[in-house]
Amino acid sequence: MAVLANRMESIVREMTNTLLKTARSAVLAVVRDFSCSIVTGDNRLLCSAEGAPVHIFGSSLQTAAMCDLHSDLSPGDAFLHNDPYIGNTHAADHMYMVPVFVHGEHLFTACAKAHQADCGNAIPSTYYANATDVYTEGALIFPAVRIQRDYKDVDDIIRMCRKRIRVPDQWYGDYLASIGSARIGERRLIELTERYGINKIRSFIEQWFKYSERRATEAIRKLPGGKFTGISTYDPLPPVLPDGLPIRVDVSVDDVEGRIEVDLTQNTDNIALGLNQSIACATSNAMTGVFNCIDPDVPHNAGSFARIDVKLREGCVTGNPTFPHSCSMATTNIGDRIVNAVQLAFSEIGDGFGLAEGAMGMGAGAGVISGYDWRLGGPYINQEWLLANGGPASPTTDGWLNFGLPVACGVIYRSSVEVDESKFPMLVESMRVVPGGSGAGQFRGGPGVEVIYGPRKDPMMVVVSCDGQVNAPQGVRGGHSGPPAATFKRKTDGVEERLPGVVECRLEVGEKIRGIDAGGGGYGDPLLREPERVLRDVLESWETIERANKLYGVVFSGSIEDESLAIDVNLTERRRAIGAAAGCDE
């Protein structure tokens, strides 16, 4: 079983490498905002390797839509699916599905899901937070349509995409890369089945699912039973959300049966914004929070999924949206809040459980840039991922630097400054870690980061969809919240204007956008943090001497300037004793 399980994973990794090496847009070829997976012919997720959870945990929903809508599946078919109302995540994720036939049987579906640089939205961004409905959103939506037959393109669909998408040649290059990735999966799966025989492969599939379910059951039985609640509040977005939006998650742990229920129904109805969760995103994000809090060796497939029940409500902002409410940003923002709320709920079990909140939403470092490129004589558009967010602290580790998003769990790569400056008419002025930008704790959150960039010659539009500027990532079990995010427009005279979290910012030549992403929340009492870790953070300029003393109770002798900075053990012990008695608040 282990041999075949690893062989399946290697196939997905080859699919991933194919897409990464052949894609045209920077969001795929550099940032790697895509995921590949293998689903069984009867629509059960079999293998996902290192895909982003929000992309692949719901793959079976998309393949099920393909099967439901097409009773004539044949070898050589390929389908494009980006309909969030029948199983996809959001319209910007183009899911390419290739049904794999072995001896006439539909045994697998090879899947490649790729986030687009542009999807035809009304604004030059694949994220439209202020979309009041799907019509305002404007994206081209394909409900699992056939895009190849007999291994040849269905030209009508290709022409539709090239006509509507702002960068048609770039889109077509990404399309070829995605289809090529899925076809590689098809080829390797056929080869594998022919080598081992279809009966052995069928037997492996069932054994692998049973093993995975057993591992998940064992992991859940190790948890204390009970019902736990986490609430993570989305930032205000006037006029629809003047006070923000609390996202409540109720987690019930049955430590006898080895089963977890995540209830998302106690939230508001769909809202007139592009923030509504699709079913695929809601279920994936709920399960992501669970998997983050149990044994990390549990396989992620339909077998382990069988032990997690996600409860949704039709017409709810946190899943099962009613048409035409927009799901433009279903993969992020409120999705991040769901992941975080699940982790907060698990932390209520006690010390050693759950995680803090990871920083959420997409600040200027992950803004969508667009404009006119005088070098090429045409338009450009791309989602940046120069820097993004501090990760959550856990009971055993610090949060990650440049974590990305809770929904992706650190899978997304950071953009290359050199590549971006060569591909697009932009200039990155600076990027840095913000000193003191972490939520303090026995284990601190990942530090916040700052980025400054702007256009080189012609004006640039930057679409920012930030969260965490008002409701910063929470710490747990005595850990502190991470510092909030912020976005500024720096004018040519150097004066800065504070921008709202969600903004379409036009930059003239000489103007810059400056974004500060939030730091992750901390876990545990900061006074319990090893002083040596505090010293290291100060020396790396990730922490300040002032905060080290005030929050962590660590006293230093010497100075950074002459490289003599050291921990004063006696004064630190006395300072911590005072802090422990009086409380040490930020």
C-alpha positions in Angstrom: 0.0 0.0 0.0 2.8 2.4 0.9 4.4 1.9 -2.6 1.2 2.8 -4.4 0.4 5.7 -2.1 3.8 7.2 -2.7 3.5 6.5 -6.4 0.2 8.4 -6.5 1.8 11.3 -4.7 4.7 11.3 -7.2 2.2 11.6 -10.0 0.6 14.7 -8.5 4.0 16.2 -7.9 4.9 15.6 -11.5 1.7 17.3 -12.5 2.6 20.2 -10.2 6.1 20.5 -11.6 4.7 20.5 -15.2 2.3 23.3 -14.5 4.9 25.3 -12.6 7.5 25.0 -15.3 5.2 25.7 -18.3 2.8 28.4 -17.0 3.0 31.9 -18.5 1.6 34.2 -15.8 3.7 35.0 -12.8 0.9 34.1 -10.4 1.3 30.5 -11.6 4.9 30.2 -12.8 6.4 32.1 -9.8 3.8 32.3 -7.0 2.5 28.8 -7.6 -1.1 29.7 -6.9 -2.4 26.4 -8.3 -3.0 22.9 -7.0 -3.2 19.4 -8.6 -5.0 16.4 -7.4 -6.3 12.9 -8.3 -9.9 12.0 -7.7 -11.4 8.5 -8.1 -13.9 7.8 -10.9 -16.7 7.7 -8.2 -15.6 11.2 -7.0 -13.5 10.7 -3.9 -10.3 12.7 -3.3 -7.5 10.2 -3.5 -4.3 12.3 -3.5 -3.3 15.9 -3.4 0.4 16.0 -2.4 1.3 19.6 -1.6 -1.8 21.5 -2.9 -3.4 24.4 -1.2 -6.2 23.0 1.0 -8.7 25.5 -0.2 -8.1 24.4 -3.7 -8.1 20.6 -3.4 -10.1 19.5 -0.4 -13.2 20.1 -2.4 -12.0 18.6 -5.7 -14.5 15.8 -5.5 -17.4 18.3 -5.6 -16.1 19.6 -9.0 -15.6 16.2 -10.5 -19.1 15.2 -9.3 -20.5 18.2 -11.2 -18.7 17.0 -14.3 -20.2 13.5 -14.0 -23.7 14.8 -13.2 -23.7 17.1 -16.2 -22.1 14.8 -18.8 -23.3 11.2 -19.2 -21.1 10.8 -22.2 -17.6 11.1 -20.7 -15.0 9.7 -23.1 -11.2 9.3 -23.4 -9.7 12.5 -24.7 -12.2 14.7 -22.9 -11.2 17.7 -20.7 -13.5 20.0 -18.8 -13.3 23.6 -17.5 -15.1 24.3 -14.3 -15.2 27.5 -12.3 -18.8 27.7 -11.2 -18.9 28.3 -7.4 -22.6 27.4 -7.3 -22.0 23.8 -8.3 -18.8 22.8 -6.5 -16.0 25.1 -7.5 -14.2 27.5 -5.2 -14.6 30.9 -6.9 -14.7 32.1 -10.5 -11.0 33.0 -10.6 -10.0 29.3 -10.1 -10.1 27.5 -13.4 -10.3 23.8 -12.7 -9.3 21.6 -15.5 -10.5 18.0 -15.2 -9.5 15.0 -17.4 -11.4 11.8 -16.9 -9.0 8.9 -17.0 -10.2 5.7 -18.6 -8.5 2.3 -18.2 -10.0 -0.6 -20.3 -13.1 1.5 -20.8 -13.6 2.3 -17.1 -13.6 5.8 -15.8 -11.2 5.0 -12.9 -9.7 8.4 -12.1 -10.0 12.1 -12.8 -6.8 14.1 -13.1 -7.4 17.7 -11.8 -5.3 20.9 -12.2 -6.8 24.0 -10.6 -5.1 27.3 -11.5 -5.8 30.8 -10.2 -6.0 33.2 -13.1 -4.3 36.5 -13.6 -7.6 37.7 -14.9 -11.0 36.0 -15.2 -13.1 38.7 -16.9 -14.2 40.5 -13.8 -15.7 44.0 -14.1 -12.6 45.4 -12.4 -9.0 44.4 -13.2 -8.7 41.9 -10.4 -9.7 38.3 -9.8 -11.0 39.5 -6.3 -13.9 41.8 -6.2 -14.9 42.3 -2.5 -17.5 45.0 -3.3 -19.4 42.9 -5.9 -23.1 43.1 -4.9 -23.9 40.0 -6.9 -22.5 37.7 -9.6 -23.6 40.1 -12.3 -21.7 43.0 -10.8 -18.8 40.7 -10.4 -18.7 40.1 -14.1 -16.5 37.0 -14.3 -16.9 34.4 -17.1 -18.4 31.3 -15.5 -18.1 27.8 -17.0 -20.2 25.1 -15.3 -18.0 22.1 -16.0 -18.0 22.7 -19.8 -16.2 20.4 -22.2 -13.1 22.3 -23.4 -11.4 19.3 -25.2 -12.9 16.4 -27.1 -10.7 13.6 -28.6 -7.6 15.5 -27.2 -8.5 18.6 -29.3 -9.6 22.0 -28.1 -13.3 23.0 -28.4 -12.5 26.3 -30.2 -15.8 28.0 -29.2 -14.8 27.9 -25.5 -11.2 29.0 -26.3 -12.5 32.0 -28.3 -14.9 33.0 -25.5 -12.0 33.2 -23.0 -9.6 35.0 -25.4 -12.3 37.6 -26.2 -13.2 38.4 -22.6 -10.1 38.0 -20.6 -7.8 41.1 -20.5 -4.6 39.2 -21.3 -5.7 36.6 -23.8 -2.3 35.3 -24.8 -1.2 34.9 -21.2 -4.4 33.1 -20.4 -4.0 30.7 -23.3 -0.4 29.9 -22.2 -1.7 29.1 -18.7 -4.5 27.0 -20.2 -2.0 24.9 -22.2 0.1 24.5 -19.0 -2.9 23.4 -17.0 -4.2 21.0 -19.6 -0.7 19.6 -20.0 -0.5 19.0 -16.3 -3.8 17.1 -16.3 -2.7 15.1 -19.3 0.5 14.1 -17.6 -1.6 12.8 -14.8 -3.7 10.9 -17.2 -0.7 9.3 -18.8 1.0 8.3 -15.6 -2.2 6.9 -14.1 -2.8 4.7 -17.1 0.8 3.5 -17.0 0.5 2.7 -13.3 -2.8 0.8 -13.7 -1.4 -1.2 -16.6 1.7 -2.1 -14.6 -0.1 -3.3 -11.5 -3.5 -4.3 -12.9 -6.9 -2.7 -12.5 -7.9 -5.1 -9.7 -4.9 -4.3 -7.6 -5.4 -0.6 -8.1 -9.1 -0.9 -7.1 -8.0 -2.8 -4.0 -5.4 -0.2 -3.1 -7.9 2.6 -3.3 -10.2 1.0 -0.8 -7.4 0.0 1.5 -5.9 3.5 1.4 -9.2 5.1 2.3 -9.8 2.7 5.2 -6.3 3.2 6.5 -6.7 7.0 6.3 -10.1 6.9 8.1 -8.6 4.7 10.8 -5.8 7.2 11.3 -8.2 10.1 11.6 -10.4 8.2 14.0 -7.4 7.5 16.2 -6.3 11.1 16.2 -9.7 12.4 17.1 -10.1 9.9 19.9 -7.0 11.4 21.5 -8.8 14.8 21.9 -11.0 15.6 25.0 -14.6 15.4 24.0 -16.9 18.4 24.1 -18.3 21.4 22.3 -16.0 24.4 21.7 -16.6 27.7 20.0 -14.4 30.1 18.2 -15.3 33.6 16.9 -13.2 35.6 14.5 -14.5 39.0 13.4 -14.1 40.2 9.9 -13.1 43.9 9.5 -15.8 46.6 8.8 -16.6 47.1 5.1 -19.0 50.0 4.9 -21.8 50.4 4.0 -22.7 46.7 4.1 -20.6 45.8 7.1 -20.2 49.0 9.2 -19.4 47.0 12.3 -17.6 44.1 10.7 -18.9 40.5 10.7 -18.3 38.0 13.5 -17.7 34.5 12.1 -18.8 31.8 14.6 -17.7 28.2 14.4 -18.9 25.5 16.8 -16.7 22.4 17.0 -18.1 19.2 18.6 -15.5 16.5 19.4 -16.9 13.0 19.8 -13.9 11.3 21.4 -15.7 7.9 21.6 -16.7 7.6 18.0 -13.7 9.5 16.8 -15.7 12.1 14.9 -15.7 15.9 14.6 -18.5 18.2 13.6 -17.8 21.8 12.5 -21.0 23.9 12.5 -21.0 27.0 10.4 -24.7 27.6 10.4 -24.8 30.2 13.3 -23.8 33.0 11.0 -25.5 35.7 9.0 -27.3 35.2 5.7 -25.6 35.9 2.4 -24.4 39.5 2.1 -24.3 41.9 -0.9 -20.5 41.6 -1.2 -18.1 39.3 -2.9 -17.2 37.6 0.4 -19.7 34.8 0.5 -18.3 31.3 0.9 -19.0 28.7 -1.7 -19.7 25.1 -0.5 -16.3 24.0 -1.7 -14.5 26.8 0.2 -16.6 26.5 3.4 -16.0 22.8 3.7 -12.4 23.0 2.8 -11.6 25.8 5.2 -13.4 24.1 8.1 -11.5 20.9 7.5 -8.2 22.8 7.2 -8.7 24.2 10.6 -9.3 20.7 12.0 -6.3 19.1 10.3 -4.1 22.0 11.6 -5.1 20.9 15.1 -4.8 17.1 15.0 -2.0 14.6 14.2 -0.2 16.0 11.1 0.5 12.5 9.8 -3.1 11.8 9.1 -3.5 11.5 5.3 -5.7 14.1 3.6 -8.2 12.3 1.5 -11.8 11.0 1.3 -11.0 8.5 4.0 -10.0 11.0 6.7 -12.7 13.4 5.5 -15.3 10.8 6.4 -14.6 11.6 10.1 -15.3 15.3 9.8 -18.8 16.6 9.3 -19.2 20.2 8.1 -22.6 21.6 8.8 -23.8 24.3 6.4 -27.0 26.3 5.9 -28.4 27.4 2.6 -28.2 31.1 2.0 -25.5 31.6 4.7 -22.4 33.8 4.3 -20.3 30.8 5.5 -21.4 28.4 2.9 -24.1 27.1 0.5 -24.7 30.5 -1.2 -27.9 31.2 -3.0 -27.6 32.5 -6.6 -26.8 35.3 -7.5 -24.8 36.3 -4.3 -21.2 36.8 -5.2 -18.5 34.3 -4.2 -15.7 36.4 -5.8 -13.4 36.2 -2.7 -14.6 32.8 -1.3 -11.0 31.5 -1.3 -9.7 34.2 1.1 -10.8 36.7 3.7 -13.9 35.2 5.4 -12.4 31.8 4.5 -9.3 32.8 6.5 -11.6 33.7 9.4 -13.2 30.2 9.2 -9.8 28.5 9.5 -8.8 30.8 12.3 -12.1 30.3 14.2 -11.7 26.6 14.1 -8.2 26.9 15.5 -9.5 29.2 18.2 -12.2 26.7 19.1 -9.6 24.0 19.5 -7.5 26.2 21.8 -10.5 26.3 24.2 -9.8 22.7 25.0 -6.8 23.7 27.0 -3.0 24.3 26.9 -1.4 22.3 24.1 -4.4 22.4 21.8 -5.4 24.6 18.8 -3.5 27.5 17.3 -3.6 31.3 17.4 -5.0 33.2 14.5 -2.8 33.6 11.4 -2.9 37.0 9.7 -5.7 37.1 7.1 -6.7 38.8 3.8 -4.4 40.2 1.1 -2.6 43.4 1.7 -0.6 45.5 -0.8 2.0 42.8 -1.0 -0.6 40.5 -2.6 -2.3 43.3 -4.5 -3.5 42.8 -8.1 -1.6 45.3 -10.3 -2.7 46.4 -13.8 -2.1 49.0 -16.4 -0.4 49.7 -19.7 3.1 48.3 -20.5 4.8 50.7 -22.9 7.5 48.1 -23.6 5.0 45.6 -25.0 2.4 48.0 -26.3 -0.4 46.4 -24.4 -2.1 45.8 -21.1 -0.8 43.8 -18.2 -2.4 42.3 -15.1 -1.0 40.1 -12.4 -1.5 39.3 -8.7 1.6 40.1 -6.7 2.7 38.0 -3.8 5.8 39.9 -2.7 5.1 39.5 1.0 2.1 38.3 2.9 1.2 38.0 6.6 2.5 36.5 9.7 1.6 32.9 10.6 -0.2 31.6 13.8 1.8 30.4 16.7 1.2 26.9 17.8 1.7 25.1 21.2 5.2 24.0 20.0 6.4 26.5 17.4 6.6 30.1 16.4 4.5 31.4 13.5 6.0 31.4 10.0 7.4 34.5 8.4 5.6 35.3 5.1 3.0 32.7 5.9 0.6 33.8 3.2 -3.0 32.9 4.0 -4.6 30.5 6.5 -6.6 28.9 3.7 -3.4 28.0 1.9 -1.3 27.0 4.9 2.0 28.5 3.6 1.9 26.6 0.2 1.9 29.8 -1.9 5.4 31.0 -3.0 6.7 34.5 -2.7 7.1 36.5 -5.8 10.5 37.3 -7.2 11.3 41.0 -7.2 13.6 40.6 -10.1 11.1 38.6 -12.2 8.2 40.9 -11.4 10.3 44.0 -12.3 11.3 42.5 -15.6 7.8 41.2 -16.5 5.8 44.2 -15.4 6.5 48.0 -15.5 6.9 48.3 -11.7 9.6 49.1 -9.2 9.8 47.7 -5.7 11.4 50.2 -3.4 11.7 48.0 -0.3 10.6 45.0 1.6 11.3 44.3 5.3 10.2 42.5 8.4 8.5 44.9 10.8 10.4 45.0 14.2 7.9 44.1 17.0 5.4 43.0 14.4 4.6 39.6 16.1 1.9 38.6 18.6 3.9 37.9 21.7 3.7 34.6 23.4 5.6 31.6 24.7 5.6 30.9 21.0 5.3 34.2 19.0 3.3 34.8 15.9 5.0 35.2 12.6 6.1 38.8 12.1 4.3 41.4 10.0 6.0 42.6 6.9 6.2 45.9 4.9 6.4 46.4 1.2 6.6 49.6 -0.9 6.3 49.7 -4.7 4.8 51.7 -7.6 4.8 52.2 -11.4 7.8 53.0 -13.5 6.3 55.1 -16.3 2.6 54.9 -16.8 -0.1 54.9 -14.1 -0.8 51.6 -12.2 -4.0 50.3 -10.7 -3.6 48.3 -7.5 -6.6 46.4 -6.1 -6.1 45.5 -2.4 -8.4 43.3 -0.4 -7.0 43.5 3.0 -8.4 42.3 6.3 -7.0 42.5 9.8 -6.6 46.3 9.9 -9.2 46.6 12.7 -9.6 43.1 14.0 -6.0 41.9 14.2 -5.1 38.2 14.6 -5.9 36.9 18.1 -3.5 35.2 20.4 -4.6 32.3 22.6 -3.8 30.7 25.9 -2.3 33.9 27.2 -0.7 34.9 23.9 -1.1 38.4 22.5 -2.8 39.5 19.3 -0.6 40.3 16.4 -0.2 44.0 15.3 -2.8 45.0 12.8 -2.4 45.6 9.0 -2.3 49.0 7.3 -2.2 50.4 3.8 -1.0 53.8 2.7 -0.7 55.7 -0.6 2.5 57.8 -0.7 2.2 60.8 -2.9 4.9 62.4 -4.9 5.6 65.0 -2.2 6.1 62.1 0.4 2.8 62.7 2.2 1.0 59.5 3.0 -2.7 58.9 2.9 -4.2 56.0 4.9 -6.3 53.8 2.7 -9.2 51.5 3.7 -8.7 47.8 3.8 -10.5 47.1 0.5 -9.5 49.7 -2.1 -8.8 50.2 -5.8 -5.8 52.5 -5.7 -4.6 54.4 -8.8 -0.9 55.3 -8.6 0.5 58.0 -10.8 4.2 58.0 -11.8 6.2 58.8 -8.7 3.5 57.6 -6.3 3.9 54.4 -4.2 1.7 52.1 -2.2 3.0 51.0 1.2 1.5 48.0 2.8 2.0 46.5 6.3 0.7 43.0 6.8 -0.5 41.9 10.2 1.6 39.7 12.4 0.3 36.3 13.6 -1.2 35.8 17.1 0.9 34.4 19.9 0.4 31.2 21.8 0.9 31.0 25.6 2.3 33.4 28.2 5.1 35.6 26.8 6.9 35.3 30.2 7.4 31.6 29.5 9.3 32.2 26.3 12.9 31.1 26.4 15.1 34.3 26.8 17.5 33.0 24.1 14.7 33.0 21.6 13.9 36.6 22.5 17.5 37.6 22.1 17.7 36.0 18.7 14.6 37.8 17.5 16.1 41.1 18.8 19.4 40.5 17.0 17.5 39.6 13.8 15.5 42.9 14.2 12.3 41.0 14.4 11.7 42.2 17.9 12.6 45.4 19.7 14.5 45.8 23.0 11.6 47.7 24.5 9.0 45.0 23.8 11.5 42.3 24.9 11.5 44.0 28.3 7.9 45.0 28.5 6.2 41.9 27.1 8.7 39.1 27.6 10.4 40.3 30.8 13.9 39.9 29.2 16.6 42.4 30.3 19.8 42.8 28.3 23.2 44.1 28.9 25.5 45.6 26.3 24.3 46.9 22.9 23.5 45.7 19.4 25.9 48.3 17.9 29.1 46.8 19.4 27.7 43.3 19.1 27.8 42.9 22.9 24.1 42.5 23.5 23.5 39.6 26.0 20.8 38.4 28.4 21.2 39.6 32.0 20.1 36.4 33.7 19.6 37.8 37.2 17.7 40.9 36.1 15.6 38.9 33.7 14.6 36.5 36.5 13.6 39.4 38.8 11.8 41.2 35.9 9.8 38.1 35.1 8.9 37.5 38.7 7.5 41.1 38.9 5.8 40.6 35.5 4.2 37.3 36.6 2.9 38.9 39.8 1.6 42.1 38.2 0.7 40.8 34.8 2.5 41.8 31.6 0.2 43.3 29.1 0.9 44.9 25.8 
